[in-house]
């Protein structure tokens, strides 16, 4: 009788282990299966450390996580599409728009849900601001900004065009 109790206990333990593995969030499975864990680590330099929305307009909730590149400690954002498990790295050693390779300058990030945005336009020769260009947005983006005295002074919106992500520059 005792061996049967021991075997039952072992079976219950193993069943519990299997259940625990299935409770791993979908994005962490992608993070590990795609080998991202070898180059990047989750980093809480941004608060909150993740944000969720349908960034690519496919009807599923995607996730953006604050990360750092392990070898350089450069900060960035990892965005994973829920439906396809496609992933995109902004910063964290990967150059992205005017945001650069290191997003350590970002003080705040949040969802950008407006239907239009004005992209700051620069003179290519002088670097001076020459105006803004209105861009229509079909879905949610990510506003990443640097703040001074409680107000954003520079940053950008990370936005899916239907083919790739772009940086829509904001401010200085």
C-alpha positions in Angstrom: 0.0 0.0 0.0 2.8 2.4 0.8 4.5 2.1 -2.6 1.1 3.1 -4.2 0.9 6.2 -2.0 4.5 7.2 -2.9 3.9 6.7 -6.7 0.7 8.7 -6.4 2.6 11.5 -4.7 5.3 11.5 -7.4 2.7 11.6 -10.1 1.0 14.6 -8.4 4.4 16.4 -8.1 5.2 15.8 -11.8 1.7 17.0 -12.8 2.3 20.1 -10.8 5.6 20.7 -12.6 4.0 20.4 -16.0 1.2 22.8 -14.9 3.8 25.4 -13.7 5.6 25.3 -17.1 2.3 26.0 -18.9 1.8 29.1 -16.7 4.8 30.8 -18.2 3.5 34.0 -19.9 3.4 33.7 -23.7 6.0 36.5 -24.2 8.6 34.8 -21.9 8.2 31.6 -23.9 9.0 33.7 -27.0 11.9 35.5 -25.2 13.5 32.1 -24.3 12.6 30.2 -27.5 14.0 32.9 -29.8 17.2 33.0 -27.8 16.7 36.6 -26.7 17.6 35.6 -23.1 21.2 35.0 -24.3 21.7 38.7 -25.4 19.2 40.6 -23.4 17.8 40.8 -19.9 14.5 42.2 -18.6 15.3 45.6 -17.0 13.1 47.8 -15.0 14.7 51.1 -16.0 11.2 52.2 -17.3 8.2 52.2 -15.1 6.0 50.3 -15.6 8.5 47.6 -16.9 6.1 46.6 -19.6 3.1 47.9 -21.5 0.5 46.1 -23.5 -1.7 47.1 -26.5 -2.5 46.0 -30.0 0.6 47.7 -31.6 0.3 46.2 -35.0 -3.5 46.3 -35.5 -4.1 42.6 -35.8 -6.7 42.4 -33.0 -4.4 40.7 -30.4 -2.7 42.3 -27.4 1.1 42.6 -27.9 3.7 43.5 -25.3 6.6 45.9 -25.0 9.2 45.2 -22.3 12.0 47.3 -21.0 15.3 45.5 -21.5 19.1 45.9 -21.5 21.8 44.4 -23.6 23.8 42.0 -21.3 27.2 42.8 -22.7 26.9 46.6 -22.7 24.0 47.4 -20.3 22.5 49.6 -23.1 18.9 50.2 -22.4 16.0 49.5 -24.8 12.6 48.2 -25.6 11.6 44.7 -26.8 8.3 44.5 -28.6 6.7 41.1 -29.2 3.7 40.5 -31.5 1.4 38.1 -29.8 -0.1 36.4 -32.9 3.2 35.8 -34.7 5.8 35.9 -31.9 7.7 38.3 -34.2 10.0 40.5 -32.1 11.6 43.9 -32.5 14.4 45.5 -30.5 14.7 49.3 -30.2 17.8 50.6 -28.5 19.6 48.0 -26.3 22.6 48.1 -28.7 20.4 48.3 -31.9 20.1 51.7 -33.5 16.5 52.9 -34.0 15.6 56.3 -35.5 16.6 59.3 -33.5 16.3 57.2 -30.3 19.8 55.8 -30.9 21.4 52.6 -29.6 20.9 53.3 -25.9 17.5 54.4 -24.5 19.0 55.3 -21.1 17.8 58.9 -21.8 14.1 57.9 -21.7 12.4 59.1 -18.5 8.9 57.9 -19.3 7.0 55.7 -21.8 3.3 55.3 -22.3 0.7 54.3 -24.9 0.0 56.8 -27.6 -3.6 56.4 -28.7 -4.2 59.6 -30.6 -5.3 59.4 -34.3 -2.8 62.0 -35.5 0.7 63.1 -34.5 3.0 65.9 -35.7 6.5 64.7 -36.5 9.2 67.2 -35.8 11.0 68.1 -39.1 14.7 69.2 -39.2 16.8 71.0 -41.7 19.3 68.4 -42.9 22.1 71.0 -43.2 21.7 73.0 -40.0 19.8 70.5 -37.8 17.4 73.3 -36.9 13.7 72.5 -36.4 11.8 73.7 -39.5 8.3 72.6 -38.6 6.1 69.6 -38.2 4.5 67.0 -40.5 1.0 65.6 -39.7 0.9 61.8 -39.7 -2.4 59.8 -39.4 -2.2 56.8 -37.1 -4.4 53.7 -37.4 -3.5 52.1 -34.1 -1.7 52.5 -30.8 2.0 53.5 -30.6 4.5 53.9 -27.8 5.5 57.4 -26.7 9.1 57.4 -25.3 10.2 60.7 -23.9 12.7 62.7 -21.9 11.2 65.1 -19.4 12.4 68.4 -17.9 10.4 70.1 -15.2 7.6 67.6 -15.6 7.1 68.2 -19.3 8.4 66.1 -22.3 11.1 67.9 -24.2 12.2 65.3 -26.6 11.4 61.8 -27.7 9.5 59.8 -30.3 6.6 57.5 -31.0 7.4 53.9 -31.9 4.8 53.1 -34.5 3.9 50.1 -36.8 3.4 51.1 -40.4 2.1 47.7 -41.5 5.5 46.6 -42.6 7.9 47.7 -39.9 8.3 50.0 -36.9 9.3 53.7 -37.4 10.4 56.5 -35.1 8.2 59.5 -35.3 10.3 62.3 -33.7 8.8 64.6 -31.1 10.2 67.8 -29.6 13.8 68.9 -29.8 
